[in-house]
Amino acid sequence: MLIANPIYDTVFKYLMDDPRVARVIISTIIGEEVEELVFKQRERSAQLATLGVSIFRLDFSAVVKTADGTRKNVLIEIQKADSGDDIPRFRRYLAENYYSPARKDFVGEEEPEAEQASDAPMIPIITIYILGYPLGPLKGHSAVMVKRSYFDAVTREEIHARVDFIEHLTHDSHVIQISELKRRRRSKLEQLLSLFEQMNLQANRHLKVFDDELPEEFQSVLDRLYRAALDNQIRAQMEVEDEFLDSWRRRDRSYEQALKEAALREEEAVRREEQARMHAEEERLRAEEERRLRKEERLRAEQAQMHAEEERRLKEEALAELEELRRQLGRSERRE
């Protein structure tokens, strides 16, 4: 059977637009029954320049039935990334749900003002990340579940009570690594995720041949992907995604090349500046050496002059003494 490749944003949104299919997918991932599910807001899709990353986000409000039969209201945030790593963007998307005032879903009515919305009760968040690339330390794990537990920090005993303060400030997460499925079908979750596995692809990755036997509960998901493969509009939108990502990749390569050239220019400027600094320093040292030599020459000249003056003075004194002796000798001869 040929089905559409759900790694594409267009196909993934088409899947999640069917409430029944969306409930099946989310229920299987989180391991709890989703009884009610509605869009919290419009989906957001962003194609990024970093290695052609495509990130897709959906937000739902849901009523989930837990294993013990209790029902709870939650927000479910789904983010799908084809490749690359963009943790800051994931954090910002998550922060928006924490920051935004809680509100009910209004159909056919104007959205309430901020003051009224802020009075709505806060509800916990569950995040689902569907990744088309592996997280190195988690190699071999197709799905990772991060569940919260309370423990007494002193006795290390588990606390089974739940309080809103903790529930609203922490959240459960589910990380799906499509690249780590490796044809494994060890659970219903991996059977479902086999639809996302990037194998047996055809038609520029838009379609894939799927021959696995799935449980009856996943037949609606398979049928939806089969219909998507036959939808010319969806196929055209997949082409647009490819063109968009190719454009980003080309732009990214140009940007990276420009960055490299700018870095080389900066390195060359730094090198020239360093050479100029070294040249200036050498000139300064030569000038200081010349000043030192001139000072020494001047001191030698002054010392020579002083020495000459001292010799002249001594010579003059010796001549004066000699002349005095001659006069004395002449007087003595005349007396005799």
Rosetta silent file (secondary structure, phi, psi, omega in degrees, C-alpha in Angstrom):
SEQUENCE: MLIANPIYDTVFKYLMDDPRVARVIISTIIGEEVEELVFKQRERSAQLATLGVSIFRLDFSAVVKTADGTRKNVLIEIQKADSGDDIPRFRRYLAENYYSPARKDFVGEEEPEAEQASDAPMIPIITIYILGYPLGPLKGHSAVMVKRSYFDAVTREEIHARVDFIEHLTHDSHVIQISELKRRRRSKLEQLLSLFEQMNLQANRHLKVFDDELPEEFQSVLDRLYRAALDNQIRAQMEVEDEFLDSWRRRDRSYEQALKEAALREEEAVRREEQARMHAEEERLRAEEERRLRKEERLRAEQAQMHAEEERRLKEEALAELEELRRQLGRSERRE
SCORE:     score description
SCORE:     0.000 S_00000001
   1 L     0.000  136.675  174.771    0.000    0.000    0.000 S_00000001
   2 E   -93.086  127.703  177.149    1.209    3.506   -0.823 S_00000001
   3 E  -127.384  159.639  176.187    0.699    6.048    1.947 S_00000001
   4 E   -73.924  147.446 -178.601    1.726    9.683    2.352 S_00000001
   5 L   -78.773  111.144 -174.475    4.882   10.326    4.372 S_00000001
   6 L   -74.094   -2.392  176.096    3.697   11.776    7.723 S_00000001
   7 L   -69.756  -19.660  176.206    7.072   13.365    8.402 S_00000001
   8 L   -74.481  139.812  179.272    5.859   16.211    6.169 S_00000001
   9 H   -57.215  -43.234 -177.954    4.051   18.996    8.017 S_00000001
  10 H   -58.509  -45.803 -178.365    1.227   18.967    5.471 S_00000001
  11 H   -71.356  -41.072 -179.294    0.546   15.265    5.966 S_00000001
  12 H   -62.013  -42.293  177.990    0.982   15.394    9.740 S_00000001
  13 H   -64.746  -39.721  178.361   -1.548   18.217   10.002 S_00000001
  14 H   -60.105  -40.558  176.135   -3.923   16.276    7.749 S_00000001
  15 H   -60.174  -51.981 -172.280   -3.647   13.343   10.170 S_00000001
  16 H   -76.138  -10.892  175.374   -4.243   15.443   13.271 S_00000001
  17 L   -71.288  -19.757  177.368   -7.167   17.319   11.691 S_00000001
  18 L   -89.991  110.170 -176.134   -9.224   14.144   12.152 S_00000001
  19 H   -55.707  -38.331 -178.850  -10.178   14.110   15.868 S_00000001
  20 H   -65.706  -44.010  178.352  -10.569   10.334   15.937 S_00000001
  21 H   -65.423  -43.235 -179.671   -7.124    9.790   14.393 S_00000001
  22 H   -60.126  -41.092  179.406   -5.561   12.446   16.648 S_00000001
  23 H   -64.552  -40.225  179.491   -7.004   10.735   19.758 S_00000001
  24 H   -62.833  -47.037 -177.488   -5.616    7.370   18.652 S_00000001
  25 H   -63.727  -49.235 -176.790   -2.139    8.782   18.008 S_00000001
  26 H   -68.075  -41.633  179.162   -1.925   10.810   21.221 S_00000001
  27 H   -59.386  -41.638 -178.597   -3.454    8.069   23.380 S_00000001
  28 H   -68.118  -37.649 -178.678   -0.923    5.538   22.067 S_00000001
  29 H   -70.554  -45.537 -174.918    2.026    7.862   22.653 S_00000001
  30 H   -86.694  -10.007  177.941    1.137    8.954   26.189 S_00000001
  31 L    73.074   20.105  177.275   -0.195    5.540   27.236 S_00000001
  32 L  -138.031  151.114 -176.241   -3.467    6.973   28.541 S_00000001
  33 E   -76.807  125.843  174.732   -6.898    7.226   26.963 S_00000001
  34 E   -92.788  112.795 -176.520   -7.753   10.594   25.485 S_00000001
  35 E   -87.322  -36.814  179.337  -11.522   10.982   25.860 S_00000001
  36 E  -134.693  144.353 -177.183  -11.891   14.510   24.496 S_00000001
  37 E  -151.866  125.290  177.004   -9.561   16.486   22.274 S_00000001
  38 E  -138.927  150.239  175.358   -9.865   19.960   20.738 S_00000001
  39 E   -63.139  130.942  174.275   -7.426   22.366   19.151 S_00000001
  40 E   -80.187  -35.613  178.593   -6.266   24.926   21.675 S_00000001
  41 E  -160.857  173.533  179.961   -5.022   27.235   18.924 S_00000001
  42 E   -64.937  150.035  179.124   -3.951   27.162   15.322 S_00000001
  43 E   -67.711  158.529  175.940   -0.928   25.082   14.466 S_00000001
  44 E  -126.022  133.839  179.579    2.426   26.737   13.920 S_00000001
  45 E  -130.156  136.986 -179.155    4.938   25.619   11.358 S_00000001
  46 E  -138.930  125.767  171.801    8.432   27.031   10.866 S_00000001
  47 E   -98.855  128.024 -172.548   11.075   26.145    8.335 S_00000001
  48 L  -110.013  158.581 -179.149   14.490   27.147    9.630 S_00000001
  49 L   -80.470   -9.238 -177.677   17.772   27.937    7.957 S_00000001
  50 L   -81.517   99.615  178.155   19.691   25.588   10.243 S_00000001
  51 L    57.223   27.759  178.644   20.356   22.515    8.117 S_00000001
  52 L    67.366   35.882 -177.646   16.890   22.799    6.599 S_00000001
  53 L   -70.722  135.901  173.077   15.140   22.096    9.888 S_00000001
  54 E  -117.937  119.872 -179.235   11.352   21.886    9.733 S_00000001
  55 E  -118.893  133.111 -175.590    9.544   22.287   13.037 S_00000001
  56 E  -128.840  135.837 -175.107    5.784   21.849   13.368 S_00000001
  57 E  -130.393  135.900  173.467    3.730   22.535   16.456 S_00000001
  58 E  -129.077  140.484  176.385    0.183   21.628   17.463 S_00000001
  59 E  -121.927  132.466  178.242   -1.546   22.515   20.723 S_00000001
  60 E  -127.562  153.219  162.256   -4.576   20.675   22.075 S_00000001
  61 E  -108.059  142.256 -171.201   -6.678   20.794   25.195 S_00000001
  62 E  -146.770  158.331  168.474   -7.794   17.346   26.269 S_00000001
  63 E  -111.103  120.119 -175.532   -9.561   15.239   28.857 S_00000001
  64 E  -113.630  135.496  175.750   -7.406   12.217   29.685 S_00000001
  65 E   -98.158  119.325 -176.226   -8.501    9.114   31.567 S_00000001
  66 L   -82.358  173.772 -177.047   -5.665    7.776   33.708 S_00000001
  67 L   -61.474  -30.403 -179.195   -4.935    4.149   34.572 S_00000001
  68 L   -87.732    6.592  175.241   -6.782    4.448   37.904 S_00000001
  69 L    92.645   -6.468  178.957   -9.907    5.725   36.145 S_00000001
  70 L   -77.749  154.819  179.207   -9.627    9.387   37.120 S_00000001
  71 E  -113.185  141.121 -179.791  -10.085   12.092   34.521 S_00000001
  72 E  -140.920  146.957  175.216   -7.908   15.159   34.214 S_00000001
  73 E   -88.036  134.262  179.800   -7.760   18.206   31.980 S_00000001
  74 E  -142.061  158.906  166.107   -4.406   18.747   30.270 S_00000001
  75 E   -98.670  136.376  178.001   -2.772   20.759   27.529 S_00000001
  76 E  -118.876  120.391 -179.760   -0.991   18.631   24.948 S_00000001
  77 E  -111.985  123.010  179.483    1.761   20.238   22.909 S_00000001
  78 E  -113.534  126.966  174.786    3.143   18.339   19.917 S_00000001
  79 E  -125.734  133.314 -178.752    6.310   19.457   18.151 S_00000001
  80 E  -123.516  127.606  178.456    7.739   17.636   15.162 S_00000001
  81 E  -124.275  129.138 -178.140   11.213   18.303   13.767 S_00000001
  82 L   -71.799  -41.764 -177.105   12.473   16.641   10.587 S_00000001
  83 L  -161.854  166.545  177.773   16.183   17.081   11.302 S_00000001
  84 L    84.756 -169.970 -176.455   18.691   19.115   13.260 S_00000001
  85 L  -144.542  122.339 -176.969   18.501   20.314   16.828 S_00000001
  86 L  -139.782   61.213 -177.786   16.752   23.438   18.028 S_00000001
  87 H   -56.765  -42.925  178.894   16.309   23.202   21.795 S_00000001
  88 H   -56.087  -39.154  179.891   16.006   27.003   22.303 S_00000001
  89 H   -69.098  -40.143  175.953   12.992   27.109   19.955 S_00000001
  90 H   -58.649  -44.662 -179.174   11.396   24.133   21.741 S_00000001
  91 H   -62.880  -40.386 -179.109   11.895   25.905   25.068 S_00000001
  92 H   -66.129  -42.857  177.782   10.343   29.126   23.753 S_00000001
  93 H   -60.589  -43.426  179.525    7.277   27.303   22.416 S_00000001
  94 H   -64.271  -41.118 -178.903    6.865   25.526   25.744 S_00000001
  95 H   -62.324  -32.100  179.126    7.315   28.770   27.662 S_00000001
  96 H   -60.660  -39.988  179.330    4.477   30.335   25.676 S_00000001
  97 H   -69.242  -34.901  177.082    2.050   27.775   27.094 S_00000001
  98 H   -71.384  -35.955 -174.248    3.322   28.401   30.623 S_00000001
  99 H   -79.436  -38.331 -175.327    3.236   32.164   30.165 S_00000001
 100 L   -64.161  138.913  176.297   -0.116   32.502   28.389 S_00000001
 101 L   -61.237  141.492  177.521   -3.124   32.944   30.699 S_00000001
 102 L   -66.752  148.793 -179.456   -5.246   29.829   30.911 S_00000001
 103 L  -156.403  158.230  173.580   -8.541   30.044   29.038 S_00000001
 104 L   -82.955  165.149  176.478  -11.416   27.933   27.872 S_00000001
 105 L   -88.682  122.644 -178.620  -11.966   27.207   24.206 S_00000001
 106 L  -106.128  125.772  179.551  -14.623   29.512   22.799 S_00000001
 107 L  -112.173  122.417  178.262  -16.437   28.468   19.639 S_00000001
 108 L    74.921   11.209  177.715  -18.380   31.082   17.749 S_00000001
 109 L  -128.745  160.069  176.044  -17.698   33.703   20.422 S_00000001
 110 L   -72.073  147.450  179.405  -15.154   36.421   20.847 S_00000001
 111 L   -66.726  139.482 -178.098  -12.163   35.523   22.952 S_00000001
 112 L   -65.740  156.355  177.884  -12.482   36.828   26.534 S_00000001
 113 L   -67.583  163.689 -173.194  -10.482   39.815   27.672 S_00000001
 114 H   -58.199  -38.680 -177.083   -7.174   39.251   29.455 S_00000001
 115 H   -64.959  -39.830 -179.884   -8.619   39.920   32.932 S_00000001
 116 H   -71.221  -39.829 -178.691  -11.328   37.318   32.443 S_00000001
 117 H   -63.147  -35.179 -176.981   -8.953   34.824   30.839 S_00000001
 118 L   -67.685  -17.721  178.810   -6.550   35.073   33.762 S_00000001
 119 L   -81.856  -11.627  179.715   -9.313   33.805   36.076 S_00000001
 120 L   -68.618  147.848 -176.723   -9.536   30.499   34.189 S_00000001
 121 L   -68.169  145.052  173.516   -7.933   27.551   36.000 S_00000001
 122 L   -75.789  146.622  177.320   -4.394   26.510   35.129 S_00000001
 123 L  -133.485  152.441 -176.987   -4.017   22.973   33.779 S_00000001
 124 L   -63.896  161.959 -179.952   -0.963   20.696   33.392 S_00000001
 125 E  -118.100  137.314  170.435    0.998   20.376   30.140 S_00000001
 126 E  -117.409  127.495 -179.964    2.096   17.205   28.352 S_00000001
 127 E  -107.991  141.192  176.770    4.716   17.640   25.626 S_00000001
 128 E  -126.774  123.802  177.875    5.297   15.292   22.702 S_00000001
 129 E  -115.454  119.606  176.794    8.389   15.650   20.511 S_00000001
 130 E  -106.953  109.317 -171.351    8.519   13.674   17.262 S_00000001
 131 E  -109.278  137.383  175.435   12.092   13.848   15.988 S_00000001
 132 L   -93.583    9.096 -178.534   13.449   12.782   12.633 S_00000001
 133 L  -135.580  153.701 -176.530   17.002   12.757   13.984 S_00000001
 134 L   -84.352  149.206  170.203   18.667   10.779   16.810 S_00000001
 135 L   -98.554  109.269 -168.690   19.683   12.108   20.199 S_00000001
 136 H   -39.100  -58.256 -177.305   23.140   10.559   20.583 S_00000001
 137 H   -64.976  -15.288 -179.483   23.027    9.322   24.209 S_00000001
 138 H  -103.438   24.143  179.113   19.540    7.859   23.584 S_00000001
 139 L   -58.504  135.620  179.432   20.631    5.744   20.635 S_00000001
 140 L    93.723   -9.367 -179.289   18.554    2.585   20.351 S_00000001
 141 L  -106.394  109.424 -177.864   15.497    4.026   22.130 S_00000001
 142 L   -72.824  -29.606 -179.849   12.645    4.687   19.715 S_00000001
 143 E  -143.896  132.532 -179.639   10.465    6.345   22.364 S_00000001
 144 E  -121.267  128.092 -179.496   11.437    7.917   25.680 S_00000001
 145 E  -110.326  126.262  178.147    8.863    8.734   28.350 S_00000001
 146 E  -109.695  105.203 -177.886    9.689   11.293   31.047 S_00000001
 147 L  -111.309  143.931 -179.439    7.238   10.880   33.940 S_00000001
 148 L   -89.337  141.841  172.444    7.212   12.849   37.141 S_00000001
 149 L  -134.941  149.349  177.992    7.283   11.249   40.578 S_00000001
 150 E   -99.993  137.600  177.121    7.294   12.877   44.018 S_00000001
 151 E  -135.926  143.976  171.353    9.863   11.772   46.606 S_00000001
 152 L   -71.603  120.119 -175.281   10.603   12.777   50.162 S_00000001
 153 L   -67.024  -17.745 -179.457   14.054   14.312   49.855 S_00000001
 154 L   -92.235  -51.593 -175.387   15.019   13.062   53.331 S_00000001
 155 L   -91.457  -14.221 -177.757   13.643    9.510   53.444 S_00000001
 156 L    68.589   12.414  178.000   13.634    8.951   49.656 S_00000001
 157 L   -79.666  144.193  179.329   10.146    7.491   49.951 S_00000001
 158 E   -75.591  138.925  177.946    7.765    8.066   47.044 S_00000001
 159 E  -105.088  125.506 -174.393    4.868   10.429   47.715 S_00000001
 160 L   -93.757   -8.988  177.531    1.677    9.451   45.906 S_00000001
 161 L   -71.457  158.497  177.333   -0.257   12.679   46.541 S_00000001
 162 L  -129.971  137.800  179.783   -0.515   15.313   43.793 S_00000001
 163 L  -128.772  146.927 -177.129   -0.716   19.088   44.251 S_00000001
 164 H   -59.792  -37.325 -177.307   -1.488   21.803   41.707 S_00000001
 165 H   -53.955  -47.343 -179.085    1.640   23.785   42.570 S_00000001
 166 H   -77.316  -41.119 -177.224    3.916   20.999   41.274 S_00000001
 167 H   -61.965  -33.732 -176.912    1.583   19.753   38.544 S_00000001
 168 H   -86.598  -13.089 -178.841    1.351   23.211   36.974 S_00000001
 169 H  -110.059   -2.220  174.876    5.087   23.954   37.133 S_00000001
 170 L  -133.332  166.724 -177.689    6.413   20.629   35.842 S_00000001
 171 L  -152.378  155.598  172.939    5.287   18.411   32.995 S_00000001
 172 E   -81.939  148.524  178.737    5.468   14.931   31.483 S_00000001
 173 E  -134.287  150.610  175.968    7.272   14.540   28.157 S_00000001
 174 E  -132.292  121.113 -177.891    7.360   11.946   25.407 S_00000001
 175 E  -113.603  120.292 -179.789   10.243   11.968   22.912 S_00000001
 176 E  -105.118  125.120  176.978    9.888    9.932   19.727 S_00000001
 177 E  -109.872   96.570 -176.875   13.043    9.156   17.716 S_00000001
 178 H   -58.288  -35.995 -176.365   11.847    7.987   14.310 S_00000001
 179 H   -68.454  -14.665 -176.571   15.400    7.111   13.267 S_00000001
 180 H  -100.214    9.027  178.137   15.695    4.578   16.123 S_00000001
 181 L   -65.818  -45.626  175.362   12.742    2.355   15.162 S_00000001
 182 L    52.545   41.070  178.667   15.041    0.052   13.122 S_00000001
 183 L    63.405   14.692  179.425   12.078   -2.072   11.954 S_00000001
 184 L   -83.732  139.814 -179.061   11.300   -3.009   15.561 S_00000001
 185 L  -134.731   58.307 -172.026    7.622   -3.630   16.455 S_00000001
 186 L   -83.170  -12.198 -177.271    7.841   -4.565   20.132 S_00000001
 187 L  -151.151  172.602  176.542    4.732   -2.678   21.262 S_00000001
 188 H   -62.784  -33.801  179.033    1.637   -0.956   19.952 S_00000001
 189 H   -62.325  -47.418  178.999    3.532    2.310   20.117 S_00000001
 190 H   -67.450  -29.968  174.592    6.257    1.038   17.766 S_00000001
 191 H   -64.132  -43.346  177.481    3.578   -0.436   15.507 S_00000001
 192 H   -64.581  -44.239 -176.941    1.976    2.988   15.256 S_00000001
 193 H   -68.424  -17.241  177.594    5.321    4.705   14.760 S_00000001
 194 L   -59.416  -23.617  176.695    6.138    2.344   11.889 S_00000001
 195 L   -66.620  -26.261 -178.506    3.932    4.639    9.814 S_00000001
 196 L   -91.906  -14.073 -174.835    6.505    7.389   10.405 S_00000001
 197 L   -59.162  132.804 -174.723    9.572    5.230    9.733 S_00000001
 198 L   -88.980   68.456  178.612   11.586    6.677    6.851 S_00000001
 199 L  -135.296  157.707 -179.885   11.978    3.483    4.831 S_00000001
 200 L    55.638   41.578 -177.491   10.657    2.268    1.467 S_00000001
 201 E   -82.860  148.949  178.617   10.216    5.859    0.357 S_00000001
 202 E  -140.095  169.126  173.554    9.146    6.790   -3.152 S_00000001
 203 L    51.502   60.255  177.411    8.315    9.872   -5.202 S_00000001
 204 L    58.386   34.839  178.556   10.868   12.255   -3.672 S_00000001
 205 L    74.681    1.467 -178.606   10.104   10.955   -0.153 S_00000001
 206 L   -73.102  -33.733 -177.576    6.473   12.039   -0.487 S_00000001
 207 E  -121.958  159.472  174.800    5.116    8.477   -0.461 S_00000001
 208 E  -142.388  147.517  175.572    6.167    5.226    1.167 S_00000001
 209 E   -83.709  124.303 -177.859    5.305    1.597    0.626 S_00000001
 210 L  -124.938  117.065 -177.782    3.722    0.240    3.795 S_00000001
 211 L  -121.855    6.461 -179.821    3.029   -3.498    4.133 S_00000001
 212 L   -67.221  151.377  171.947    3.031   -3.963    7.927 S_00000001
 213 L   -89.296  121.594 -178.574    0.054   -5.562    9.637 S_00000001
 214 L  -109.470  152.253  173.279   -1.404   -3.078   12.118 S_00000001
 215 L   -59.584  154.342 -176.949   -3.890   -3.603   14.946 S_00000001
 216 H   -56.707  -34.303 -177.009   -7.467   -2.688   14.052 S_00000001
 217 H   -64.811  -18.716  179.160   -7.335    0.385   16.296 S_00000001
 218 H   -98.331    3.296 -176.471   -4.704    1.924   13.973 S_00000001
 219 H   -64.090  -33.978  179.901   -6.629    1.270   10.766 S_00000001
 220 H   -65.447  -34.443  178.058   -8.122    4.770   10.813 S_00000001
 221 H   -68.572  -44.660  179.408   -4.594    6.260   10.867 S_00000001
 222 H   -63.003  -43.773  179.442   -3.493    4.060    7.975 S_00000001
 223 H   -61.919  -38.627 -179.171   -6.615    4.900    5.970 S_00000001
 224 H   -64.598  -41.811  178.422   -6.044    8.612    6.534 S_00000001
 225 H   -68.826  -33.163  176.591   -2.474    8.367    5.219 S_00000001
 226 H   -64.843  -43.862  178.652   -3.705    6.350    2.246 S_00000001
 227 H   -65.391  -36.112  178.807   -6.234    9.081    1.402 S_00000001
 228 H   -63.197  -36.140  179.517   -3.528   11.714    1.794 S_00000001
 229 H   -65.466  -25.213 -178.872   -1.420    9.885   -0.787 S_00000001
 230 H   -92.450   -6.801 -175.752   -4.276   10.203   -3.266 S_00000001
 231 L   -87.519  111.996 -178.000   -4.911   13.886   -2.564 S_00000001
 232 H   -63.328  -34.157 -179.973   -3.341   16.020   -5.281 S_00000001
 233 H   -65.706  -42.030  178.083   -3.544   19.150   -3.144 S_00000001
 234 H   -65.083  -41.827  178.194   -1.568   17.515   -0.346 S_00000001
 235 H   -59.731  -40.905  178.982    0.987   16.235   -2.862 S_00000001
 236 H   -65.203  -39.356  179.237    1.333   19.769   -4.208 S_00000001
 237 H   -67.339  -33.010  175.528    1.802   21.157   -0.690 S_00000001
 238 H   -64.832  -38.521  175.624    4.535   18.574   -0.058 S_00000001
 239 H   -60.988  -41.474  179.536    6.277   19.867   -3.181 S_00000001
 240 H   -62.707  -42.109  177.194    6.027   23.379   -1.753 S_00000001
 241 H   -58.508  -45.236  179.603    7.610   22.180    1.525 S_00000001
 242 H   -60.470  -45.628 -179.256   10.470   20.623   -0.438 S_00000001
 243 H   -63.480  -40.301 -179.574   10.991   23.796   -2.458 S_00000001
 244 H   -63.170  -46.537 -179.391   10.856   25.898    0.687 S_00000001
 245 H   -66.831  -38.751  176.674   13.406   23.726    2.474 S_00000001
 246 H   -61.484  -40.670  177.892   15.635   23.585   -0.601 S_00000001
 247 H   -62.556  -42.332  178.688   15.491   27.371   -0.746 S_00000001
 248 H   -64.159  -40.152 -179.742   16.425   27.563    2.929 S_00000001
 249 H   -63.557  -44.263  178.081   19.288   25.111    2.403 S_00000001
 250 H   -62.843  -43.410  179.536   20.628   27.166   -0.507 S_00000001
 251 H   -64.768  -38.152  179.261   20.209   30.342    1.492 S_00000001
 252 H   -65.600  -42.162  178.325   21.834   28.679    4.489 S_00000001
 253 H   -62.663  -41.952  177.670   24.790   27.542    2.383 S_00000001
 254 H   -62.771  -41.466  179.740   25.168   31.069    1.020 S_00000001
 255 H   -63.895  -44.253  178.900   24.889   32.447    4.541 S_00000001
 256 H   -63.424  -40.143  177.713   27.477   29.983    5.844 S_00000001
 257 H   -63.388  -42.806  177.801   29.787   30.839    2.949 S_00000001
 258 H   -62.313  -39.645  177.806   29.338   34.530    3.672 S_00000001
 259 H   -63.413  -42.375  179.150   30.089   33.861    7.350 S_00000001
 260 H   -62.478  -45.870  179.844   33.232   31.936    6.424 S_00000001
 261 H   -63.309  -40.895  178.365   34.392   34.720    4.097 S_00000001
 262 H   -64.248  -39.556  178.828   33.623   37.331    6.750 S_00000001
 263 H   -64.261  -40.540  178.199   35.533   35.247    9.318 S_00000001
 264 H   -64.467  -42.131  178.085   38.506   34.991    6.937 S_00000001
 265 H   -62.952  -40.946  179.389   38.400   38.736    6.343 S_00000001
 266 H   -65.083  -42.321  177.840   38.248   39.343   10.061 S_00000001
 267 H   -61.896  -41.770  178.905   41.159   36.951   10.653 S_00000001
 268 H   -64.333  -41.254  178.236   43.145   38.722    7.925 S_00000001
 269 H   -63.503  -41.054  178.447   42.314   42.104    9.458 S_00000001
 270 H   -64.587  -41.762  179.503   43.367   40.830   12.887 S_00000001
 271 H   -62.114  -45.245  179.363   46.567   39.405   11.387 S_00000001
 272 H   -64.845  -39.711  178.448   47.355   42.690    9.670 S_00000001
 273 H   -63.409  -39.515  178.682   46.530   44.617   12.809 S_00000001
 274 H   -66.481  -41.617  176.885   48.834   42.330   14.783 S_00000001
 275 H   -61.931  -43.882  178.914   51.589   42.777   12.193 S_00000001
 276 H   -62.515  -40.394  178.654   51.107   46.552   12.316 S_00000001
 277 H   -63.543  -42.911  179.281   51.201   46.429   16.106 S_00000001
 278 H   -65.391  -40.809  177.848   54.390   44.348   16.038 S_00000001
 279 H   -62.450  -44.567  178.638   55.928   46.691   13.457 S_00000001
 280 H   -62.201  -39.034  179.133   55.008   49.710   15.575 S_00000001
 281 H   -65.726  -41.522  177.190   56.467   47.991   18.618 S_00000001
 282 H   -62.414  -42.423  177.784   59.674   47.228   16.715 S_00000001
 283 H   -62.043  -40.668  179.209   59.855   50.850   15.564 S_00000001
 284 H   -63.268  -43.323  179.858   59.302   51.997   19.138 S_00000001
 285 H   -65.289  -40.078  177.403   62.084   49.714   20.390 S_00000001
 286 H   -63.497  -41.900  179.660   64.435   50.901   17.621 S_00000001
 287 H   -63.435  -42.217  178.033   63.643   54.516   18.465 S_00000001
 288 H   -63.904  -39.098  178.707   64.272   53.847   22.147 S_00000001
 289 H   -65.133  -41.733  177.992   67.547   52.110   21.261 S_00000001
 290 H   -63.133  -41.830  177.985   68.601   55.049   19.094 S_00000001
 291 H   -63.672  -39.435  178.708   67.740   57.459   21.917 S_00000001
 292 H   -64.113  -43.364  179.128   69.736   55.312   24.330 S_00000001
 293 H   -64.208  -42.685  178.760   72.736   55.224   21.963 S_00000001
 294 H   -63.128  -38.873  179.143   72.532   58.977   21.397 S_00000001
 295 H   -64.328  -42.888  178.358   72.373   59.526   25.158 S_00000001
 296 H   -64.546  -40.458  178.257   75.398   57.293   25.681 S_00000001
 297 H   -63.137  -41.076  179.133   77.235   59.105   22.868 S_00000001
 298 H   -65.695  -40.951  178.250   76.358   62.438   24.429 S_00000001
 299 H   -64.395  -40.349  177.515   77.547   61.233   27.841 S_00000001
 300 H   -63.973  -41.560  179.060   80.784   59.970   26.304 S_00000001
 301 H   -62.858  -43.276  179.749   81.257   63.301   24.536 S_00000001
 302 H   -64.139  -40.896  178.197   80.582   65.185   27.767 S_00000001
 303 H   -65.068  -40.006  177.929   83.014   62.927   29.637 S_00000001
 304 H   -63.564  -43.026  178.860   85.633   63.397   26.919 S_00000001
 305 H   -62.292  -44.085  178.590   85.164   67.145   27.069 S_00000001
 306 H   -62.604  -39.518  179.151   85.454   67.105   30.858 S_00000001
 307 H   -64.345  -42.473  179.037   88.548   64.929   30.564 S_00000001
 308 H   -63.981  -42.409  179.276   90.080   67.300   28.025 S_00000001
 309 H   -63.882  -39.236  178.873   89.274   70.291   30.209 S_00000001
 310 H   -64.982  -41.786  177.802   90.811   68.530   33.200 S_00000001
 311 H   -63.285  -42.900  179.347   93.979   67.767   31.206 S_00000001
 312 H   -63.000  -41.737 -179.675   94.167   71.345   29.997 S_00000001
 313 H   -62.916  -44.780 -179.887   93.721   72.630   33.561 S_00000001
 314 H   -63.978  -38.856  178.895   96.427   70.287   34.880 S_00000001
 315 H   -64.286  -42.028  179.608   98.719   71.272   32.005 S_00000001
 316 H   -64.671  -41.392  178.380   98.152   74.931   32.716 S_00000001
 317 H   -63.865  -40.615  179.775   98.848   74.400   36.412 S_00000001
 318 H   -64.747  -42.384  178.523  102.036   72.435   35.595 S_00000001
 319 H   -63.576  -38.952  179.485  103.201   75.186   33.228 S_00000001
 320 H   -65.505  -41.254  177.911  102.446   77.790   35.841 S_00000001
 321 H   -65.183  -39.382  178.900  104.439   75.867   38.443 S_00000001
 322 H   -64.313  -42.305  179.376  107.330   75.449   36.001 S_00000001
 323 H   -63.747  -37.274  179.349  107.313   79.156   35.209 S_00000001
 324 H   -66.523  -39.715  178.346  107.328   79.919   38.899 S_00000001
 325 H   -64.408  -40.335  178.577  110.309   77.653   39.435 S_00000001
 326 H   -62.022  -42.048 -179.795  112.187   79.356   36.611 S_00000001
 327 H   -63.704  -44.260  179.065  111.587   82.775   38.149 S_00000001
 328 H   -62.155  -39.939 -179.777  112.769   81.586   41.522 S_00000001
 329 H   -65.909  -39.400  178.666  115.843   80.023   39.956 S_00000001
 330 H   -64.062  -39.242  178.999  116.618   83.274   38.081 S_00000001
 331 H   -65.163  -40.656 -179.141  116.480   85.346   41.278 S_00000001
 332 H   -64.702  -39.005 -179.594  118.787   82.956   43.062 S_00000001
 333 H   -67.457  -37.391 -179.327  121.379   83.207   40.304 S_00000001
 334 H   -69.391  -35.166  179.732  121.324   86.989   40.344 S_00000001
 335 H   -67.291  -34.413 -179.460  121.927   87.129   44.099 S_00000001
 336 L   -72.305    0.000    0.000  124.948   84.944   43.776 S_00000001
